[in-house]
Amino acid sequence: MATKSKKSRAAGRFGARYGKKIKVKLVKVEDKQRKKQKCPFCEKIGIKRLSKGIWKCPRCDKKFASDIYYLD
């Protein structure tokens, strides 16, 4: 089994398949989607993605639907 290197990060799970450009794009999207973001209701940072398009703020306890990967 291939190990993840520092350079490929999360895209290391694909090994030698799919090419560098696609893996770089994937790493950018996944890094952005895993960061805590600003809640549109209470304006505090801490909102997390539960699944595709479902977001939850633990502070104001709101759950809502929005963009798939990250809020803008």
Sequence and secondary structure as in RCSB ss.txt:
>XXXX:A:sequence
MATKSKKSRAAGRFGARYGKKIKVKLVKVEDKQRKKQKCPFCEKIGIKRLSKGIWKCPRCDKKFASDIYYLD
>XXXX:A:secstr
     TTTGGGGGGTT S HHHHHHHHHHHHHHHS EE TTT  EEEEEEETTEEEETTTTEEEE  SS   
